[in-house]
Amino acid sequence: MDMKIMTAAALAMATTATLAQKADAPFLRIGEDVTSWGEFEHLYEQNRTTALTPMSKQEYATLFTNYKLKATEARAQKIDTLA
């Protein structure tokens, strides 16, 4: 029994460490702007619960990338006055 608990604890710690590394890993880099996997996952989950029509992570990633590209272009053209 103790061996099963120790094995489960070791597996949980290894999984947590792997997920933490993934969360810090870059998901999208546009110029100097870097979005981490963790930030993307957070935004996906936040928007998934409020969206009128559900979408997959792949669909959301495409929309998110297009949004980031447009925002970067707006800043470059000095159209984005909030940045």
Secondary structure, 3 states (H helix, E strand, C coil): CHHHHHHHHHHHHHHHHHHHHHHHCEEEEECCEEEEHHHHHHHHHHHHHHCCCCCCHHHHHHHHHHHHHHHHHHHHCCCCCCC
